[in-house]
Amino acid sequence: MDTKELLKKVRKIEIKTKRLSNHIFSGEYHSSFKGRGMTFSEVRQYQYGDDIRNIDWNVTARYNEAHVKVFEEERELTMVLMVDISGSEGFGSKSQFKKDIVTEIAATMAFSATQNNDKIGLILFSDNVELYIPPKKGRSHVLRIIRELIEFEPKSQKTDVAQALKFLSGTQKKKAIIFMISDFMSDSYEHTLKIASKKHDITGVRVYDIREEKIPNLGMVTMLDAETGKTQLVDTSSKTVRMNYEKYYQERLNYFKDTFRKSGAGIVNTRVDENYVTKLLGYFKSR
């Protein structure tokens, strides 16, 4: 992709996702994710209705008039976007690939965090961490994140959620808001998720395509495994083949749901042809 085309894509995504974050998400995001606590702001004269437990007795004695300490929420947070860039994210049967929706969701969340003056970091992962951008503030930083989401080419096509979570625990020492965006066609990550969830506020955003749920009866079909690169001739007219695939898919889905819930992490499921805005807003309001 040449520079001109890349900048055009970045600008298009910025316009769409920034509008969403400005008008829809910023308020919900602000109320859904709390700061680290209350910090001292100032001392002022006592007013009717003030909590007497906040009276500053030293200042009150000095001025012979009641004064109270004022506290405010320490709002600044850190958001880390963990984005799956493995081969399966290139799948799409309708008007968009999973990768396109993943990029839009990540950009929307990044701009929502920026509206609240929060830091945003990025982890792109396959079966290893392919890119890490440490959390920072500002529009130019968000635009860099969007550029990487659009044009980064992974070295591996496979997926390992556990490796990404292990990297998160090793690099992000302070509590952060984590949005892990993937199709979660992976397993064996319950232990690493449990450890990461003790420190961080984690949400798994599962992006999937309706054609991944079942194999249609199309006779003999050559299929490509996007994560291994292998092709195989599959008899889709076989009921056993179709049932085995559905069983495999359902096992991965149940594992994702059960593992995240047991770890106390949040879950959002959105299909590529659904309105992810509605799904995210519903999630924020339910927190």
C-alpha positions as CSV (number, residue, x, y, z in Angstrom):
1,M,0.0,0.0,0.0
2,D,1.5,3.3,-1.0
3,T,1.7,6.3,1.3
4,K,-1.1,8.3,-0.4
5,E,-3.5,5.3,-0.2
6,L,-2.6,4.6,3.4
7,L,-3.2,8.2,4.5
8,K,-6.5,8.2,2.7
9,K,-7.6,5.0,4.6
10,V,-6.4,6.4,7.9
11,R,-8.3,9.7,7.4
12,K,-11.5,7.8,6.4
13,I,-11.3,5.6,9.6
14,E,-10.5,8.7,11.7
15,I,-13.5,10.6,10.5
16,K,-15.9,7.7,11.0
17,T,-14.6,6.5,14.4
18,K,-13.9,9.9,15.9
19,R,-17.5,10.9,15.2
20,L,-18.7,7.8,17.0
21,S,-16.4,8.4,20.0
22,N,-17.3,12.1,20.2
23,H,-21.0,11.7,20.1
24,I,-21.8,8.3,21.4
25,F,-19.0,6.6,23.3
26,S,-17.1,9.3,25.3
27,G,-19.8,9.7,28.0
28,E,-20.5,5.9,28.3
29,Y,-16.8,5.2,28.4
30,H,-16.2,7.8,31.0
31,S,-18.9,6.4,33.3
32,S,-18.1,2.8,32.7
33,F,-14.4,2.9,33.6
34,K,-13.4,4.6,36.8
35,G,-10.2,6.3,37.8
36,R,-7.7,5.0,40.3
37,G,-9.4,6.8,43.3
38,M,-9.9,10.2,44.9
39,T,-7.2,12.8,45.0
40,F,-7.0,16.0,47.1
41,S,-8.0,19.1,45.1
42,E,-8.3,22.1,47.4
43,V,-9.5,23.6,50.7
44,R,-12.5,25.9,50.8
45,Q,-15.0,27.4,53.2
46,Y,-17.6,25.0,54.7
47,Q,-20.9,25.1,52.9
48,Y,-24.3,23.7,54.0
49,G,-24.5,20.0,53.1
50,D,-20.7,19.4,53.1
51,D,-19.6,16.2,54.8
52,I,-18.3,17.1,58.2
53,R,-15.7,14.3,58.0
54,N,-13.9,16.4,55.4
55,I,-13.4,19.4,57.7
56,D,-9.7,20.5,57.8
57,W,-9.3,21.2,61.5
58,N,-5.9,22.9,61.1
59,V,-7.2,25.4,58.5
60,T,-10.4,25.9,60.5
61,A,-8.4,26.7,63.7
62,R,-6.1,29.1,61.7
63,Y,-9.0,31.2,60.2
64,N,-11.5,30.6,63.0
65,E,-14.0,29.5,60.3
66,A,-14.9,26.0,59.1
67,H,-13.0,24.8,56.0
68,V,-13.3,21.5,54.2
69,K,-11.0,19.5,52.0
70,V,-12.3,18.9,48.5
71,F,-11.5,15.7,46.6
72,E,-11.9,14.8,43.0
73,E,-11.7,11.6,41.0
74,E,-8.3,10.8,39.6
75,R,-9.6,10.2,36.1
76,E,-6.5,9.5,34.1
77,L,-6.4,5.9,32.9
78,T,-4.4,3.8,30.6
79,M,-6.1,1.7,27.8
80,V,-4.2,-1.1,26.0
81,L,-5.7,-2.4,22.8
82,M,-4.7,-6.1,22.2
83,V,-5.5,-6.9,18.6
84,D,-5.3,-10.3,16.9
85,I,-3.7,-10.0,13.5
86,S,-3.5,-13.8,12.7
87,G,-4.6,-15.3,9.4
88,S,-8.1,-16.0,10.4
89,E,-8.8,-12.2,10.8
90,G,-8.6,-11.9,7.0
91,F,-11.8,-14.0,6.6
92,G,-15.0,-12.3,5.4
93,S,-18.1,-13.5,3.5
94,K,-20.1,-10.3,3.3
95,S,-19.1,-6.8,2.5
96,Q,-16.3,-6.6,5.1
97,F,-13.5,-8.7,6.4
98,K,-13.1,-9.3,10.2
99,K,-9.9,-7.3,10.1
100,D,-11.8,-4.1,8.9
101,I,-14.3,-4.3,11.8
102,V,-11.5,-5.0,14.3
103,T,-9.7,-1.9,13.0
104,E,-12.8,0.3,13.4
105,I,-13.6,-1.0,16.9
106,A,-10.0,-0.4,18.0
107,A,-9.9,3.1,16.5
108,T,-13.2,4.0,18.1
109,M,-12.0,2.9,21.5
110,A,-8.7,4.8,21.1
111,F,-10.5,8.1,20.3
112,S,-12.9,7.5,23.2
113,A,-9.9,7.2,25.5
114,T,-8.4,10.3,24.0
115,Q,-11.6,12.3,24.7
116,N,-11.0,11.5,28.4
117,N,-7.3,12.4,28.2
118,D,-6.2,8.8,28.8
119,K,-3.2,7.0,27.5
120,I,-3.5,4.4,24.7
121,G,-1.2,1.5,24.0
122,L,-1.3,-1.2,21.3
123,I,-0.3,-4.9,21.2
124,L,-0.6,-6.7,17.9
125,F,-0.3,-10.4,18.3
126,S,-0.4,-13.7,16.3
127,D,1.2,-16.7,18.1
128,N,3.7,-14.1,19.3
129,V,3.6,-10.4,20.0
130,E,4.4,-8.8,16.7
131,L,4.3,-5.2,17.7
132,Y,4.1,-3.2,20.9
133,I,3.4,0.5,21.1
134,P,3.7,1.8,24.7
135,P,0.8,3.9,26.0
136,K,0.9,7.6,25.2
137,K,-1.6,10.4,24.7
138,G,-2.6,12.6,21.8
139,R,-4.1,12.5,18.3
140,S,-0.8,11.8,16.4
141,H,-0.3,8.8,18.7
142,V,-3.8,7.4,17.9
143,L,-3.2,8.0,14.1
144,R,0.0,6.0,14.4
145,I,-2.0,3.1,16.0
146,I,-4.5,3.3,13.2
147,R,-1.8,3.2,10.6
148,E,-0.3,0.1,12.2
149,L,-3.7,-1.6,12.3
150,I,-4.2,-1.0,8.6
151,E,-0.8,-1.9,7.1
152,F,1.1,-4.1,9.6
153,E,2.0,-7.4,8.0
154,P,2.4,-10.3,10.6
155,K,5.3,-12.7,10.4
156,S,3.1,-15.5,11.6
157,Q,-0.5,-16.4,10.6
158,K,-1.2,-18.5,13.8
159,T,-2.9,-17.4,17.0
160,D,-1.8,-17.8,20.7
161,V,-3.9,-15.7,23.1
162,A,-1.9,-17.0,26.1
163,Q,1.3,-15.5,24.7
164,A,-0.3,-12.1,24.3
165,L,-1.6,-12.1,27.8
166,K,1.7,-13.2,29.2
167,F,3.4,-10.3,27.4
168,L,0.7,-7.9,28.8
169,S,1.4,-9.0,32.4
170,G,5.1,-8.6,31.9
171,T,5.0,-5.1,30.4
172,Q,1.9,-3.3,31.9
173,K,2.7,-3.1,35.6
174,K,0.0,-0.6,36.6
175,K,-3.7,-1.3,36.3
176,A,-5.1,-0.6,32.8
177,I,-8.3,-1.0,30.7
178,I,-7.7,-3.8,28.3
179,F,-9.7,-4.5,25.1
180,M,-8.7,-7.7,23.5
181,I,-10.1,-7.9,20.0
182,S,-10.0,-11.3,18.3
183,D,-12.1,-14.2,17.0
184,F,-10.7,-16.2,19.9
185,M,-10.2,-19.4,17.9
186,S,-7.6,-20.4,20.4
187,D,-7.4,-22.3,23.6
188,S,-5.2,-22.9,26.7
189,Y,-5.3,-19.3,27.9
190,E,-7.4,-19.7,31.1
191,H,-4.3,-19.5,33.4
192,T,-2.8,-16.4,31.8
193,L,-6.1,-14.6,31.6
194,K,-6.8,-15.3,35.3
195,I,-3.5,-13.7,36.3
196,A,-3.9,-10.7,34.0
197,S,-7.5,-10.1,35.2
198,K,-6.4,-9.8,38.8
199,K,-4.6,-6.6,37.9
200,H,-6.4,-5.3,34.8
201,D,-9.9,-4.5,33.7
202,I,-10.2,-6.8,30.7
203,T,-12.9,-7.1,28.0
204,G,-12.8,-9.7,25.2
205,V,-14.4,-8.4,22.0
206,R,-15.1,-11.4,19.8
207,V,-15.5,-10.5,16.1
208,Y,-16.8,-13.3,13.9
209,D,-18.5,-14.0,10.5
210,I,-21.8,-15.9,10.1
211,R,-20.1,-18.2,7.6
212,E,-17.7,-19.5,10.3
213,E,-20.5,-21.0,12.4
214,K,-21.5,-23.7,10.0
215,I,-20.2,-25.3,6.8
216,P,-22.8,-25.2,4.0
217,N,-23.4,-28.3,1.9
218,L,-21.5,-27.5,-1.3
219,G,-20.1,-30.9,-2.2
220,M,-16.4,-31.4,-2.6
221,V,-14.6,-28.1,-1.8
222,T,-10.9,-27.2,-1.5
223,M,-10.5,-25.3,1.7
224,L,-7.6,-23.2,3.0
225,D,-6.6,-23.0,6.6
226,A,-5.6,-19.3,6.9
227,E,-3.5,-19.9,10.0
228,T,-1.4,-22.9,8.7
229,G,-1.6,-22.1,5.0
230,K,-2.5,-25.8,4.2
231,T,-5.3,-26.7,1.7
232,Q,-7.5,-29.7,2.0
233,L,-10.2,-31.2,-0.1
234,V,-13.3,-31.4,2.1
235,D,-16.6,-33.3,1.4
236,T,-19.1,-30.7,2.7
237,S,-22.0,-33.0,1.7
238,S,-21.0,-35.3,4.5
239,K,-23.2,-34.7,7.6
240,T,-20.5,-36.1,9.8
241,V,-18.0,-33.5,8.5
242,R,-20.4,-30.6,9.0
243,M,-21.3,-31.8,12.5
244,N,-17.7,-32.2,13.5
245,Y,-16.9,-28.7,12.4
246,E,-19.9,-27.2,14.2
247,K,-18.8,-29.1,17.4
248,Y,-15.3,-27.7,17.1
249,Y,-16.6,-24.2,16.6
250,Q,-19.0,-24.4,19.5
251,E,-16.3,-25.8,21.8
252,R,-14.1,-22.8,21.0
253,L,-17.0,-20.4,21.6
254,N,-17.9,-22.0,24.9
255,Y,-14.3,-22.0,26.1
256,F,-14.1,-18.3,25.3
257,K,-17.3,-17.4,27.2
258,D,-16.6,-19.7,30.2
259,T,-12.9,-18.7,30.6
260,F,-13.6,-14.9,30.5
261,R,-16.6,-15.1,32.9
262,K,-14.7,-17.2,35.4
263,S,-11.8,-14.7,35.3
264,G,-14.2,-11.8,35.9
265,A,-13.5,-10.3,32.5
266,G,-16.1,-8.7,30.2
267,I,-17.5,-10.1,27.0
268,V,-18.7,-8.5,23.8
269,N,-19.8,-10.6,20.8
270,T,-20.3,-8.8,17.4
271,R,-20.7,-10.3,13.9
272,V,-19.2,-8.4,11.0
273,D,-22.6,-7.7,9.5
274,E,-24.0,-6.4,12.8
275,N,-23.8,-2.9,14.3
276,Y,-20.9,-3.0,16.7
277,V,-21.8,0.4,18.1
278,T,-25.0,-1.0,19.5
279,K,-23.1,-4.0,21.0
280,L,-20.5,-1.8,22.7
281,L,-23.0,0.7,24.0
282,G,-25.1,-2.1,25.5
283,Y,-22.0,-3.5,27.2
284,F,-20.9,-0.1,28.6
285,K,-24.4,0.5,30.1
286,S,-24.5,-2.9,31.7
287,R,-21.3,-2.4,33.6
